[in-house]
Amino acid sequence: MQQASLPSASSAFHQFLNQRLNPIFKPMIKVFVLQLTDVQNNPDFLDSLLRLLPEAGRMRVKDRLNNTSKLQTVAGELLARYSVGQYLQSPLQEINLVFGEKGKPHIGNLTDVHFNISHSGHYVVCAVAPKEIGIDVERIRSVNLRIAERFFSPSEISDLMALDEEARMHYFITLWTIKESYLKAIGRGLTQHLNSFTIIRTGDSYLLTGNLEAEGYGIETRQLSPDYMMAVCAPLPFSPFDIRQITIDDITSIYR
C-alpha cells in the first residue's frame, strides 16, 4: 500500500479549514434530525407507521423487544427513505435497502448515494452523502469510566482524566460517539476494537490518528441539545454538512 495515497491528519485539518473559509463551497453531506415525543410511543401510532413500510421493513421490526425499540426502528427506516429522497430531490424515489455482512444498510438499487442512521432516546438521525458515511447520536449521561480502560487509547484516557468530573462525562460521550461514527463509516461496527485508533482534539475539531485507514477519515460533531451529542464521519476530503430538523409529519406527508 502506498502511504502517500492517504492524506495526513494535519493536511486533513487544513483541508477542513479551507472548505469552511470558502464561501462558494456547498456541503455534500446532508443530515436529517427527527425528534420523537412520548405521545408518539403508543401501539396505535406505531401501527400507522408500520403500514408505510414495505413487507421487509415490517419484518425487521418484529424482532424488537419493546414499543420504544420498535418505534425507533420504524422511524429510522422511514427517516432513511425520506432523507435519501430529499437528497436526490425525488421524494417518492424507490429505495431497496440491503444489509451488509456486518449489518450496515446500503441502497441496492442506487449508486453513489450512501446513508447511515442512528437513534438514541427521542432522537433519530440520518446522514446522506455521495460516499461512505457514518453517524452516531448518544445521550450525555454518567458512565462508569472504567469502560475507558477497555476501549480508549492511552492518550485518550490521559485527556479524559485531565478534565473535571462534569467535563469528563461530556468528553467521554463525545469520544464514544466519534468512535462509533467512524466504525459505522467503514462498515465494521464493533468488530474492530475502539482503541485501534486515537482521537485528538484540536480546539473545537477532532482528528483521527493511530493508523493509516483512520487518518483517511474526517469528523464533525454537533450537540443536538444539552443532553445529546452527534458525530458524523466520512472519507476525506470531508465536507461540512447541512442539518435539517424534520417532524414525523414531514415524513408521513409524502405517503398521502
Backbone torsions as a table, in degrees:
resi	resn	phi	psi	omega
1	MET	NA	135.1	178.3
2	GLN	-88.1	114.7	-176.5
3	GLN	-62.5	-27.2	-177.0
4	ALA	-65.7	-14.8	-178.0
5	SER	-74.4	-14.4	179.4
6	LEU	-110.7	129.5	-179.7
7	PRO	-68.4	149.2	178.5
8	SER	-74.9	165.4	179.2
9	ALA	-61.5	-39.0	-178.4
10	SER	-68.2	-41.3	178.8
11	SER	-67.2	-32.7	177.2
12	ALA	-62.7	-40.6	-179.4
13	PHE	-66.1	-40.0	178.3
14	HIS	-66.7	-36.6	175.3
15	GLN	-59.6	-45.6	-179.3
16	PHE	-60.2	-45.3	-180.0
17	LEU	-64.1	-42.3	-179.8
18	ASN	-61.9	-39.5	179.3
19	GLN	-66.0	-41.0	-178.9
20	ARG	-65.2	-34.4	-176.1
21	LEU	-87.5	-7.7	-178.2
22	ASN	-88.0	111.0	-173.9
23	PRO	-68.6	-18.7	-178.1
24	ILE	-96.8	1.1	-179.7
25	PHE	-71.5	128.5	-179.9
26	LYS	-109.9	124.4	-179.4
27	PRO	-57.8	137.9	177.8
28	MET	-102.5	-7.4	178.2
29	ILE	-105.1	128.9	177.1
30	LYS	-115.3	133.0	178.3
31	VAL	-119.3	129.8	-179.9
32	PHE	-114.1	129.1	-175.0
33	VAL	-118.0	123.1	178.4
34	LEU	-116.7	129.1	177.2
35	GLN	-112.2	116.1	179.4
36	LEU	-83.5	163.5	179.2
37	THR	-122.0	161.4	177.9
38	ASP	-62.5	-31.5	-179.7
39	VAL	-62.4	-32.6	-177.5
40	GLN	-78.7	-9.5	-177.1
41	ASN	-89.0	70.6	177.5
42	ASN	-144.2	154.1	-173.7
43	PRO	-58.1	-39.5	-178.2
44	ASP	-64.4	-42.7	179.5
45	PHE	-66.9	-40.3	177.8
46	LEU	-60.0	-44.1	179.4
47	ASP	-61.4	-37.8	-179.8
48	SER	-66.2	-32.7	177.4
49	LEU	-76.8	-37.8	-179.7
50	LEU	-59.0	-34.7	-178.5
51	ARG	-65.8	-15.9	179.7
52	LEU	-85.8	-13.0	-177.9
53	LEU	-91.7	152.3	171.2
54	PRO	-68.4	167.9	-176.2
55	GLU	-54.8	-42.9	-179.4
56	ALA	-60.7	-39.0	178.5
57	GLY	-66.7	-39.6	177.9
58	ARG	-64.8	-36.2	178.9
59	MET	-66.2	-35.0	179.8
60	ARG	-65.4	-29.5	-178.2
61	VAL	-75.1	-27.9	-175.2
62	LYS	-59.7	-27.3	-177.1
63	ASP	-77.7	-11.5	-178.2
64	ARG	-74.3	145.6	-168.4
65	LEU	-83.5	-29.7	-175.3
66	ASN	-140.9	171.0	-175.8
67	ASN	-63.3	-37.1	-180.0
68	THR	-61.9	-47.1	178.9
69	SER	-64.6	-38.9	178.8
70	LYS	-64.6	-43.0	179.5
71	LEU	-63.0	-42.9	178.7
72	GLN	-61.7	-41.4	-179.3
73	THR	-66.8	-46.2	178.8
74	VAL	-62.7	-47.1	-179.6
75	ALA	-62.5	-35.9	178.9
76	GLY	-63.8	-44.8	-179.8
77	GLU	-69.7	-40.9	177.4
78	LEU	-64.4	-39.3	177.9
79	LEU	-64.6	-40.8	178.8
80	ALA	-60.8	-45.6	-179.9
81	ARG	-64.6	-42.3	178.3
82	TYR	-63.6	-45.9	-175.0
83	SER	-64.4	-43.2	178.6
84	VAL	-64.1	-41.4	177.6
85	GLY	-61.3	-42.5	178.1
86	GLN	-66.8	-38.9	179.6
87	TYR	-62.1	-39.6	-179.4
88	LEU	-87.0	-2.2	-175.7
89	GLN	56.6	38.5	178.4
90	SER	-141.6	81.4	-171.6
91	PRO	-54.5	-31.6	-177.3
92	LEU	-99.5	20.5	179.4
93	GLN	-56.7	129.5	175.8
94	GLU	-70.9	132.5	-176.6
95	ILE	-128.7	120.1	178.3
96	ASN	-101.6	102.5	-178.6
97	LEU	-78.9	129.7	178.3
98	VAL	-125.2	139.9	-177.3
99	PHE	-110.0	127.7	-177.7
100	GLY	-74.2	179.7	-176.5
101	GLU	-57.8	-36.5	-179.8
102	LYS	-94.3	9.7	175.9
103	GLY	91.5	0.7	-179.9
104	LYS	-76.3	128.0	179.6
105	PRO	-80.0	146.2	171.3
106	HIS	-145.8	173.5	-174.9
107	ILE	-97.5	115.4	-174.6
108	GLY	-75.8	-25.4	-173.8
109	ASN	-105.8	8.3	178.3
110	LEU	-132.2	146.9	176.8
111	THR	-112.2	154.6	176.6
112	ASP	62.6	22.3	171.9
113	VAL	-132.1	122.3	-178.0
114	HIS	-126.0	150.7	178.2
115	PHE	-145.4	164.2	174.0
116	ASN	-152.6	146.6	-178.6
117	ILE	-126.6	160.3	176.0
118	SER	-154.7	153.9	174.7
119	HIS	-146.4	149.5	176.4
120	SER	-157.6	125.0	-179.7
121	GLY	59.1	-125.4	-178.7
122	HIS	-86.5	-5.5	-175.0
123	TYR	-99.2	135.8	169.6
124	VAL	-127.8	129.0	-175.9
125	VAL	-129.8	150.9	178.9
126	CYS	-141.1	132.4	174.9
127	ALA	-112.0	137.1	178.7
128	VAL	-127.2	138.3	-176.0
129	ALA	-156.3	166.6	177.5
130	PRO	-82.2	2.2	179.3
131	LYS	-141.8	174.9	-178.0
132	GLU	-53.3	141.7	-174.1
133	ILE	-144.8	147.0	175.1
134	GLY	-134.4	143.4	179.0
135	ILE	-141.6	146.0	176.1
136	ASP	-145.8	142.7	174.2
137	VAL	-128.9	137.8	-178.0
138	GLU	-138.7	146.4	173.7
139	ARG	-79.7	133.8	177.9
140	ILE	-77.4	120.0	-172.1
141	ARG	-152.7	167.8	174.8
142	SER	-72.3	138.1	-179.6
143	VAL	-135.7	161.0	174.5
144	ASN	-77.4	112.1	-174.1
145	LEU	-68.5	-10.2	175.4
146	ARG	-66.6	-18.5	175.0
147	ILE	-60.6	-34.9	-179.4
148	ALA	-60.4	-33.0	-179.3
149	GLU	-64.2	-28.1	-179.3
150	ARG	-87.2	-33.2	-167.5
151	PHE	-117.1	-11.6	-177.6
152	PHE	-107.3	154.4	178.0
153	SER	-76.4	161.9	-179.5
154	PRO	-54.9	-41.6	-178.9
155	SER	-69.7	-34.2	176.6
156	GLU	-65.9	-41.1	178.1
157	ILE	-63.9	-40.7	178.4
158	SER	-61.6	-46.0	178.2
159	ASP	-61.5	-40.1	-177.6
160	LEU	-64.8	-47.1	-175.1
161	MET	-73.8	-12.6	178.2
162	ALA	-79.1	-9.2	-177.1
163	LEU	-94.0	160.7	173.6
164	ASP	-73.9	170.8	-168.7
165	GLU	-59.3	-46.2	-177.8
166	GLU	-66.1	-44.8	178.9
167	ALA	-66.1	-31.4	-179.3
168	ARG	-64.3	-43.6	179.4
169	MET	-62.7	-43.2	-179.4
170	HIS	-63.5	-43.8	-178.2
171	TYR	-70.0	-35.0	176.6
172	PHE	-58.6	-49.2	-179.2
173	ILE	-64.6	-36.9	178.2
174	THR	-62.2	-47.7	178.7
175	LEU	-60.6	-44.8	-178.4
176	TRP	-62.1	-42.7	-179.1
177	THR	-64.4	-42.3	177.5
178	ILE	-61.9	-45.8	-178.6
179	LYS	-62.0	-43.4	178.7
180	GLU	-61.9	-43.1	-177.8
181	SER	-64.0	-38.0	178.0
182	TYR	-65.4	-47.8	-179.0
183	LEU	-64.1	-31.2	176.1
184	LYS	-72.7	-34.9	178.6
185	ALA	-64.1	-40.8	-179.3
186	ILE	-84.4	-5.2	172.9
187	GLY	79.5	21.3	-177.8
188	ARG	-111.5	-12.9	-179.0
189	GLY	54.9	-147.0	-176.8
190	LEU	-82.5	13.3	173.1
191	THR	-72.8	-17.4	173.0
192	GLN	-105.3	135.8	-173.5
193	HIS	-68.2	140.7	-177.0
194	LEU	-67.3	-21.3	178.8
195	ASN	-96.8	15.7	177.5
196	SER	-80.1	-3.4	175.7
197	PHE	-147.6	165.9	-174.5
198	THR	-127.1	140.5	177.1
199	ILE	-102.1	128.0	177.7
200	ILE	-113.8	130.0	177.1
201	ARG	-91.2	130.0	176.7
202	THR	-125.4	91.6	-174.3
203	GLY	69.5	-120.7	177.9
204	ASP	-97.2	5.7	-178.5
205	SER	-111.7	168.0	-178.1
206	TYR	-134.8	143.5	177.3
207	LEU	-121.8	144.8	174.2
208	LEU	-97.1	128.9	-179.9
209	THR	-136.7	177.6	173.5
210	GLY	108.3	-26.0	171.6
211	ASN	-156.1	158.7	-173.4
212	LEU	-62.4	-37.3	-179.0
213	GLU	-64.4	-46.2	-179.5
214	ALA	-62.3	-37.3	-178.5
215	GLU	-69.9	-8.5	176.6
216	GLY	-90.4	9.3	-178.0
217	TYR	-124.0	149.3	176.6
218	GLY	-111.7	159.5	-175.1
219	ILE	-134.5	144.1	166.3
220	GLU	-141.3	139.2	180.0
221	THR	-115.4	152.3	173.2
222	ARG	-140.9	139.7	172.3
223	GLN	-93.6	113.0	-175.3
224	LEU	-73.1	-31.4	178.7
225	SER	-159.2	176.1	178.4
226	PRO	-58.0	-20.8	-174.2
227	ASP	-110.0	0.5	-175.2
228	TYR	-136.0	134.3	177.9
229	MET	-115.6	141.5	179.2
230	MET	-129.0	142.9	175.3
231	ALA	-131.9	142.9	177.1
232	VAL	-124.0	135.8	-177.6
233	CYS	-132.8	136.9	179.0
234	ALA	-153.2	159.7	177.6
235	PRO	-61.1	150.0	174.4
236	LEU	-71.9	150.9	-2.2
237	PRO	-72.3	131.5	-175.3
238	PHE	-87.3	125.5	-179.7
239	SER	-98.3	136.8	174.0
240	PRO	-55.8	151.0	-173.7
241	PHE	-113.7	154.7	172.2
242	ASP	-89.9	143.5	174.6
243	ILE	-115.7	134.0	176.0
244	ARG	-125.7	120.3	175.1
245	GLN	-82.2	128.0	-179.9
246	ILE	-128.8	168.3	177.1
247	THR	-116.3	167.3	177.8
248	ILE	-65.0	-28.7	177.0
249	ASP	-66.1	-33.8	176.0
250	ASP	-59.4	-40.3	-178.3
251	ILE	-71.7	-50.4	-174.3
252	THR	-69.9	-22.1	-177.5
253	SER	-63.4	-27.6	-177.6
254	ILE	-74.8	-12.0	-179.9
255	TYR	-96.6	-1.5	-176.8
256	ARG	-84.3	NA	NA
